[in-house]
């Protein structure tokens, strides 16, 4: 039986697109099909053909051919911003003189077209980031490149002027809940707008999410207002399944074209979809890494993450909104799905996303952790291993003195700086930037790991005062490792932000670090043992990744 939100029969169009001879292929050739709540996608030969489904939801209207054509053309135009070689154009489906359907060519615009399809270049599906995540091949290097690409895209995206972002965010958050209740409303013509049947999700969980969402909207009102000045035309659907590799580079595709409210958004809300997706897949460490590298990319050497450049404390709320979006999509998919077992899987998935959405809105308090030790003691490695488990999702932001120094001089992390860049005055300025940035993040509700040598007692005292001023808990960890281990590690480094070598380590050891009153950890062994010790000291529990 056809669902209420399906308003037109497209069986003939689907049959045409499923036929390999439509594309000049041998009739025995395989045409793969992928169905979503919005589209039917056909993979044939070296191309992909996407047919918008004739559906009407409260958040998406493809109810006639004219609307589907407009959506297809807009999809191509918007997605060429990030994937110009992937989106080839739009082609019509027309009725031939013999009464049979045929697929027209790119750029043809017959007035009597029955439907329209987006035509894309086909790529290796193994490069999809969701598949790489499942296969365990999504490396840190790829995520770092992705974070930088997203930052670049957001920096170039068209600004949206005059939008009341707080009201828009509230509409999105409340709309997700309304759609899952099945009370999305009726349009003026009396047509069902396509809410999800109330049996599709756990209504008690939805009640809890609604209460938590309303509380968060009230608590975050000022922060949401502050982000209105940075709203841009973003991607809108930035999860791992919409990211692939083209010519070895991370490529964003399948951005939202059908609803401006979902794409004219705070860039951090755009980023939050990627972070939530990683977290949902058990890749919390990678989510924290992506957030940190995005933060580094969008902030200059001396910028504090405040004002329009701030908003990092909104991430738990944005993560909750993104989890609710996925809950809604899964619930809609369960209604569409004809296979009973598959439908139940989607309902279970919707409930899991609902639980995650609520959990994001009950975060742990922010805290500051400082990691000190001579060069080569493993501070940065330890920070990456435990950051995701500290404070509100997606974890503590890692502020690295090495990275801040490179940013100060406008060079790549791996470019070696001259000795003058390590003069005492420069180092004092780097530490001052680290302290200012840490305090701003902490006041915004974001936990911080400060990663620096902290060999001078006054530098340790200053970072402790940052926590006191921000009103958060402080933990200082000092990593001890044998001199030969320190020298060996810095000598073995490749493509690292630190410029320290064995000679630098020797000078540090000669100068010493004064009396250390931070908790000391033996860092001469392997990372798992060090991470376990650090987690125990910090009261984190569980296992590090």
N, C-alpha and C positions, 0 to 999 in steps of 0.2 A: 504494500500500500504506500502511496506517495505521501511523504511528510507534508504538513500544512504549509511549511515555508517554501516548498518547491512549487513554483507557480507556472511552469511550462514544461512540456515533454520535450526532451532533447535526445531521445533515443536514436533518431535518424542521424543527427550530427555526430553522436558518439560512435555509431556504427561506421560512418564514413571515416572518422579519424582512427578507428581501430583496424581498418583495412589497409594492409601494406601496399596494395596497388594504388591507393590514393597518392602515394608519394613516389610512384614509379619503381617500387621495390618488387622483388619476386613475391608471389602470393604466399610462399612458405616462410617469408621473413617474419621475425617476431616484432610485434609492436607492443611494448610494455605500457601498462596503464597505472597511474597513481591517482587516487581519489582523495580529495579533501572536502571540507564543508563548503569551500568557495570555488573549487575548480576540478576539472577532470584533465589530467595531464597525460599526453601520449608521447612516448619516446620511440622515434622511428628513424633508423639510419643515423645520420649525423646531426639530426635536428630534434627539437622538442616543440610540441604544439600544445598550448594551454587554452582550454575552453572554459570560459567563465560559466559557472552553473546558474541556471535560471532560478535564483532564490531571492527571497526577501526576508532579511532579519532586521531587527531594530538598528543594528550597526552597519548593515551592508545591503545595498539594493541593486541586484542584477536582474530585475524582473522583466525587462524587455531588451530586444536586440540593440536598440539605440544606446541604452545605458551600458550594455556589455561592450559595445564598440568604444564608447568614451572611456570606460575603465581600462580596456586593453591598450588604447593609444596612450593613456596617461601612465600606465604601468611601464610601457617602453620608455617614454620620455624621462620619467623619474629614475628608473633603474639604470639608465645610461650614465647617470652621474657616477656610479660606482663600478658598473660592469658594461662599458660601452661596446666591447667586442662580443658580449654574450647575447644582447638583445638585438635581433635582426629586424624586427618590425611586426606589423599586423597584417593578417591575410583574411579575406572574407570566405565564408561558406555560402555558395550560391546554388540555385536550382538551374540545371542545364535544360536545353530545349527538350530533351527526352524525358524530363521529369525527375531525373536522378540528381542527387547532390554531388557537387564537386568542390574541391578546395581551390580558391583563386590564388593569384600570385601576390607577393609582398607589394604593398603600396596601392593595390587596386581598391577602389571605393564605389562599388556599384550601389545604387540606391535601393535595390531590391534584395540586398544580402540577407540571408536567413539568420546568420550568426557571424561571429568574428573570433579569431584565435590569435594569441600572442605566439610568435615564432622566435625560438631561441636556438643558439648554437648549443649542441650537446657537449657536455664535459664529462670527464671521468668521475663517476659517482663515488668512487673510493676516496676522492679528495674532499668530499663533504666533511665538514668539521664534526658533525654528529657521528658519522661513521668512524672517523679517526678517534673520536672520544671513546666509542664503544670498543674499538680494536686496540686501544691503549697506545696509539701512535701519535696522539696530539701532543707534541713536544712543547716545552716551555718556550723555545725559540719561536715556534709558530704562533703561540699566544701573544708573545711580546710584539711580534710583527703585526698581528691582528689589532692589538690595543693601539698601536701607533697609527695604523690605517684608519681605525675608527676616529681617533683624535683628529687626524688630518681631514677626514670627511666632515666631521662636525664643524671644524674650523672654517670650511669652505661652504657649508650649507647655507641656504638662503635664510636670513633672519625673518622672524614673524613679528610684526609690530602690533602693539596694542592689544595683545591677548591677555585676558585675565587668567593667568596660569593656575592660580589657586582654584578658581571655579571650574576650569577645564579638567584639572586633575580630579576634583571631587566628582565631576560628571562621569569620568572614566571609571573611577573606583566604584561609585554607586551603580553605574550602568552594568558593570560585571555582575554585581550581586542581583540586580533586578532581572537580568537576562537568565540567570540560573534559577531564579524563583519562578520563571514562567509568567511574570507579570510585566513584561516589557511594554505593554500597551497596545493600543489599536490606533491605526492611522485614521485620517478623516473619512476615508472611504470604507471604513469598517473591516479592513483587511488585517488578519493576524500578523503581527510584526515578528513572530518567530522567537519567542522566549523558549527556554528549555522546559520540558514537562517537569513538574515538581518531583516526580519519582526519579529524575536523572541524577540528582546529587543528594548528599546528606544534608537535610534541611537544618538539623540542630547545629552542625558544623558551620553552615552558612549563617545562622543566627549569631554564632560566636564571632565569625569574621566580620559581620556587619557592625557589631558593637565595637570591636577593636578598631575597625576602619574609621568609624565616626570619631572615636577618641583621638586617633592619630591625626585626622584632618583638623581637629581643634588645636591639638598641641603643635602642629607643624604649620599653622596658618602664616605666621610671619616669614618662615623659611620659604614657603611656597611663593609668597608675594615677592620675595627678593629674587627669585629665579625667573620672573616674568621677562626681565630684560635680556635673557640669553636664549629664549625659546627660538628654535629653528625648525626648518622643514627637514626632519630627520628620516631615518629608515623606517622606523615604526614597528618592525617585526624581527628584531635582531637576535634571533636565537641560532643555535649551532647548525640547524638544518638549512638555514638561509645564508650560509657562508661556505665557500669552496676555495679551491686553489686554481688559479688560471696562470699558466706560465710560472708556476712556483710562488705566486703572490696571493695573499689572502684577498678574497673578492666577495663583497657583499652583494646579494641579489634578492629578488622577490620582496622588495620593500612595499609598504602599503600605499595604494593609490585610491582605494575605494572610500576612505573616510578621513578627511583632513584632521579631525580631532584626534586620530590615533597616530598621526605622523608630525603634526605641528606641536612639538613637545619640548620639554627640557631635555637637552642632550644626555643628562645623567639618567633620565628615565629610559632613554633609548639604550644606553649602556647596560642598564639594570637587567634587561632581558637576557643578554649574554651571561651576566654574572649569575642570575637565578638558574639558568639552564645548566651551567657548569655545576653549581651547588646541588641541584636536583639529581644530577648524574653521579654524585659522590666525589666531585672534583672541587671541593671547597678550597684547597690550596691553590689550585689554578685560577679560581675566581678571584682570590685575593691578589694573586700575581697580576692578573689582567687589570684589576682596578688600580693597582699601584703604578703600573707602566702607563696607563691612561692618564693618571694624575700627573705623573712626571712630564708627560708629553704636552699637557695643556697649561701647565704652570711654568712661568719663566723662572730664572735663577733666583729672583728676589721677591716673587709674588707670594703673598700669604693667601691661603685658601679661604678667603673671606669675601663678603659682598657677593657681587654677581659671579665671581669665580668660585664661590663656596658652594654650599648645598650638599656637601658630602654626608652630613648627618641625615639627609633625606633618603639615603640609599636603602635602609631597612624597609621604609614605607614603600618605596618604589619596587623593591624586590617582592613585597607582598602583593602589590598591584599586578606585577607580571605573573606571579604564581596564580592569581585569580583569573587572569586572562587565559592561562593554559588550562585551568580547571573548566572554564566556560567552553573553550574549544573542544576539550575532551568530552564534555557533557553533550555538546551539540553533535559530535561525531558518534556518540553512543546512540543518539536518536536516529541518525541517518543510517547507521550500520544495520544491515539486514541479518548478518550472522550473529546469533545469540551469544556465543562464546566471546566473539570479538567485541560485541557491545558491552558485555560485562567487564571485560578488560579495560575498556575506555571509562566505564563508570568508576571502577576501582582507581584508575589513574586520576580521574577528576577529584575523587575524595582525597587522594594523597596530596594533590596540589592544594586543595582547600586547607588541609592541615598545615602544610608548609606556609601558606599565606598567613594564617593566624600566628604561627610561630615567629615569623619575622617581626610581628608587631609586639612581641614581648621580649625585647632584646636584653642581653646582659649589659650592665653599666660600662661606660668607657673607663679605660685605665691606661697608664703609661708604663711601658717596659723599656728600660735602657740596657743595651748590650755593649759592654766595654771589654777591652782587651787589646793586646799588642797585635799588629798586623799579622795575619795568618792564623789567628786563633779560632776562626770559624764563625765569626759574628753574623755575616751576611747569609751564610748557609743555614745557620740555626734560625735566623729570623724568618727565612722563607719556609722553614719546616713547621713553625708553630704559629705564624701570624694568623692563619685562618681560624684558629681555635680561641682567639683572644677577643673579647668584647662583641659588640653587635656585628652581624653579618654585613659585608663579606669578610670580616676580620680586621685585625689591626693594620693600619697603614704603615708601611716601612719607610722611614726617612733615613736615607743613607748619606753620610757626609761625603763619601767619594762621589756619588752622583751629583750632589748639590755643587761640589767644587767644579766638576766638569761643566755643569750647566752655567755656572758663574762665568766661565771663560768661553762659553758658546761652542764647545767642541763635543764630539761624540764620546760616549762613555769609554770606548776602548782607545781613544787617542791619548797618547802620553803627554802630560803637561811638563813644562820646564820646572826646575827647582824653585824658581821665584814664585811659582803658584802655591808653594807650601810655606811661604814666609809667615811669620807669626801673625802679622796683621791680616793676611788673607784667611788664615785658619780661624781667627777670631770672628771674622765676618761670616764664614761658612757656618760656624757653630751658632752664631746669632740668628742666621736664617733658619737653621734646623730648629732652634728653640721657638722662634716665632711661629713657624709653620706647625710645629707640634702643639703649641698652645691653642692656635686657631682651630685645629682639628678636634682637640679634646673638648673645647668649649662648644663645638658643634655636635658632640656626642660620639665622636669617632675615636676608637682606641688607636694608640700609636706605639710602634717600636722604633726607638731612636738607636740607630746603628752607627757608632763612631768609636774611635779608640778610647776616648775619655781618659787619656793618660794623665791629664792635669787635674789635681783635686778640685780646683775651682770649676772646671767644666762639669764635673760630676755634681757639685753643689748646685750649679745653675740649672741643670736639667731636673734635679729634684724640686727646685723652686717652681719650675714650670708646672709640675703636677700639683703643687700646693696652690698656686694661683688659679688653676683650672678646677680645683676641688675634686680631683680624682685620685684613686689609689696609685701608688708608685712602687715599682720593683726594679732594683738595679742588680744586674747579673754580670759578674766579671768572669771571663773565660781564661783559664790558665792552661797553657800548653808548653811542653819542653822547648827550649831554644832551637834545637835541631829540627823539631817538627815545624816550628814557625818558619824557619828559613826554607825548609823543603817545600812547604805549601806555597809561599809567595813566589818561589822560583818556578814552580810548576804551573802557575796561573797562566791562562790564555784568554784573550778577549774579555778582560775583567775591568771594572771601573777603577779598581785600586792600582796605583802606580808603585806601591811599595815593593821593594826588593830585599834581598838578604842584607844589604848594607843599611837600609832604613830600619829593618828589624834590629840590627845590632845597635844602632844609635838609640832606638827606643829602650832597649833593655839596659843600656848604659845609663840613660837618664832616669829610668824607673818611673813609677807611677804614684809614689807616696803611699800613705796608709789607705788600704782598700777596705771600706766597710760595707761594700755590696756583697751579696751572696756569691760565693766563688764556686765555679763548676770546673771540673777537670775536662779539658777539651782536647786531650791528646789522642783519644781513641776514635771510634767511628761515629758517624752522625746519628744513627738510631739510638745509641746509648746516650749521647749528649742531648738529643731531643727529648728522650724519656726523662732524663734528669731535670731538664728545664721545665717540662710540663709538670713534673711533680713539685718543683719549687714554686711554680706559679699557680698550683692548685687547679690545673686544667683537666687532669684525668684523661683516660682513654689513650689511644695510640696515635702517634703522628703518622702522616702519610709517607 
